[in-house]
């Protein structure tokens, strides 16, 4: 059995982990702490991706607002 697994968490983003390392972590610190670490990591990466998307959305909204202003000015001229 292959000990590596690929998780596709975000489109275009892959994380490889060694299953034996996960089992070792769980045995070393316990399941609840291992899950807390995993959730912290996942949450941190999710927040980073959301921040990138929000910046992109902000730029799109700003561009859309400029186009709307131009359209309003054009309508007022006619």
MOZIWO-V8305 format. One record per helix or strand. SS is the DSSP state (2 for helix, 1 for strand). FROM is the first residue (numbers start at 1). TO is the last residue. If there is no record, write none. Layout:
# MOZIWO-V8305
ss->SS from->FROM to->TO
ss->SS from->FROM to->TO
This chain:
# MOZIWO-V8305
ss->1 from->4 to->10
ss->1 from->13 to->18
ss->2 from->19 to->29
ss->2 from->31 to->77
